[in-house]
């Protein structure tokens, strides 16, 4: 499993990278592995205002349907439309081409409640 150090992580297994007041969100390598083969992704709408830890998207795999939660509050500014036709990108490249959505941060202080890579790895290992 990979846990890139340049991201923050949520307990719900999402990652976030931040550039100024814009952030990109996806699911972790652990999450995609637990899901199995992803066959469908329901993306949030651009312009949607999301709350930290609230469901805003959905992933369907051969095993189950799972919610994707926003790690922070903000307004969705972009979605990864490629996932509509290639949902398997979440399995192949969860930290790169498989990102899910981007948002403008409502409260950058919310980032402080997220885990760094080492803390997230401990969470996963402890189960």
Secondary structure, 3 states (H helix, E strand, C coil): CCCCCCCEECCCCEEEEEECCEEEEEECHHHHHHHCCEEEEECCCCCCEECCCCEEEEEEECCCEEEEECCCCEEEEEECCHHHHCCCHHHHCCCCCCCCEEEEECCHHHHHHCECHHHHHHHHHHC
